[in-house]
Structures are given as structure tokens and as C-alpha cells.
Amino acid sequence: MALNFELVTPEKLLRSEEVHMVVVPGTEGDMGIFARHAPVMTTIRDGNISIYKTAGGEAETIKVEGGFAEVNSKGLTILAEKVVEED
């Protein structure tokens, strides 16, 4: 079963896709989110979001600065204050 993942900034929707797992840099520590995770809302700290498209696959990382993460019955939405583009 796949996790519906969305990454949003104040400017636009950056990602909307089905993935295996996302690791979120929560202020209380990193959280691994899979499909059917219990509902939760948390603030996120500056750090990297790790996106695993398949089980055992390589992670894609996206650097974010601040924001919130919400898990509900529809999936995971990250509302990032800023996404840092890597050169």
C-alpha cells in the first residue's frame, strides 16, 4: 500500500505522488511515515525530508526550513516554509 505524499510551500504545490515512506525532520525527532500511519500533526525543524519511492530503494532528499507536517487518512502533507534548492 502506498502513501499519498504532498509537499507544499507558500508559493506552490511542489510534489504530489504515491511513495513507500517519507522521513520527516520533526522538532521532537525524525519520524518515518508509512501508509495508514496514525493521524498526527507536528512542526518540522530545518533539515532533510527523505523520500523512499520503493521499499529498499534509495532515498531522495529535499532540504526544508521550518513548517508543519500533517498525517491524516488521506496521507502526509508537508507545509514547508521554504524548500532550499541544491546547486
Secondary structure, 3 states (H helix, E strand, C coil): CCEEEEEECCCCEEEEEEECEEEEEECCEEEEECCCCCCEEEEECCEEEEEECCCCCCEEEEEEEEEEEEEECCEEEEEEEEEECCC
